[in-house]
Amino acid sequence: MGKEAERPFEPDAAIIIEALNDYYERSVAGEGPVVRQPPMSKLAADMELSTLIQEGGLTGEKLSRFIDQYLSALTRIYHPANIAHQQAVPHYMAALAGLVDNFVSSDGSIYELGAASVTIEYVLINWLLEKVGWTPAPLNPQQATGYTYGGGILTNGGSLANLTALIAARTRLAPEVWRDGNPGNLAILAPAGAHYSIARAAGIMGLGHRSVYPLEVDDWGVILPDRLQDAWARVEADGKRVVALIANAGTTAAGLYDPLRETGAFCRERGLWFHIDAAHGGPALLTNKYRHLMDGAELADSLAMNMHKLGRVTAFCTVLLVREARSLDEAFTQEASYLFYEKEQPGYDFLHRTIECTKPVLGLKLFMVLAAMGEAGLGHYVEQQFDLTAQAYEYLQALPDFFCPVEPQSNILCFQAKAAGDTPLAMRDRLLARGKTYVSSAVLNGQRCLRLTLNNPATTLDDIINLVREIREIGAGNSALDCRDG
Ligand SMILES: Cc1ncc(COP(=O)(O)O)c(C=O)c1O
């Protein structure tokens, strides 16, 4: 087979890099709408999608035109007023890692397909195991005796990590299920308001949503440790066996931390599998100032942490950790003669720990970002985002026309604008239409609020001040309309 006829990689890459640099600089400078949603038909035409598919030849001028059109209709992740979702604002090194990954098309599951990529993922898992307070796995697992160490796997997202952890927990409780199917008496305990991936996992595992028993929580969705016993008693009374009890380290709505030590102690006393969904707030472990929020994490059996939220890397990059490597190694038992067989090799295969077969390399970008910033640098970034959120809270609380229902613990802040004259959803729509600030919304204690997620190193308190100004402007417009109508 010959080489591809034309392969102007370097000039095309230069076009892309120039376009990306321009996009970055304009975004960080706060230029242009942070969010723009032209009609899809117009976009398809502007990007000349059908023509390009038919004619090919995406290079040089055509490539330049296409990439400009493409970037112009994206939500500007680097824009300081992009403060809506738990979506990482990536370090540029993540993009370079993506380039390498996509160029070399390595694999993250089998050593012989990617010795370097698998090694990086193995080392990253060990690095995080130590942060939790668990024992890292030996670099030569073949020579290890006994299962006295932790383990993990990098997954395509927190949903998949939660599902994987719950499967491992079920295998520990009822190993026969893998062969015989569910017995119909399995239950999961999770805080009311846990991320929907938990109920979804119960559905996928064939347990059904109704097998998820809610743990009692306070008004803001945080586990009440003195009510754990009641939930447990309800499950027992129904004749069910608990696969796992789940706590949040960072609730999705408000970024609040469950009391991990008390919850963990409760699970330990009863021999329950304790899973921490730290998809959002796990990186507090990298800080000095906020590490206490993760106090008790070492009591868990498994913990999932999304590095594509607070880890400065693009989706996906979730690290699922288990205290005992054996539990993950035994989670799935499968036969595939072309892949699973006893073999002597100088490294590790992750294949038996994953739901997928082919697995993209997820660790290179995290490693390269970490190695560029250093772990203290990444920890400092997390601290800064939490600090800024605390400042934003104090600022909003001091205003007569704004109100935050709960004090933030991480980088998510929920608030109400009292006199804006719009429901939070209507206000969000107006903000979206203006395109100057991108915020999200969530329901807390039965009330919908506007919600900020401060992930962006370019965001400062001035952006929150601007948001307040904008909401007031919209509110003033509303009351002028009210007067006219009246
Ligand atoms: C607490 C929590 N768990 C799990 C998830 C799901 O993660 P992913 O979107 O990576 O599947 C999220 C996502 O927002 C989350 O906040």
The ligand as a Gaussian input file, in Angstrom:
#p B3LYP/6-31G(d) Opt

LIG

0 1
 C      -21.790000      14.003000      40.470000
 C      -21.716000      13.551000      39.035000
 N      -21.611000      12.239000      38.762000
 C      -21.525000      11.783000      37.496000
 C      -21.569000      12.648000      36.439000
 C      -21.510000      12.095000      35.037000
 O      -20.275000      12.319000      34.482000
 P      -20.068000      12.217000      32.874000
 O      -20.792000      13.370000      32.284000
 O      -18.600000      12.291000      32.716000
 O      -20.628000      10.904000      32.440000
 C      -21.684000      14.020000      36.672000
 C      -21.738000      14.971000      35.536000
 O      -22.097000      16.091000      35.627000
 C      -21.763000      14.489000      38.004000
 O      -21.876000      15.792000      38.305000

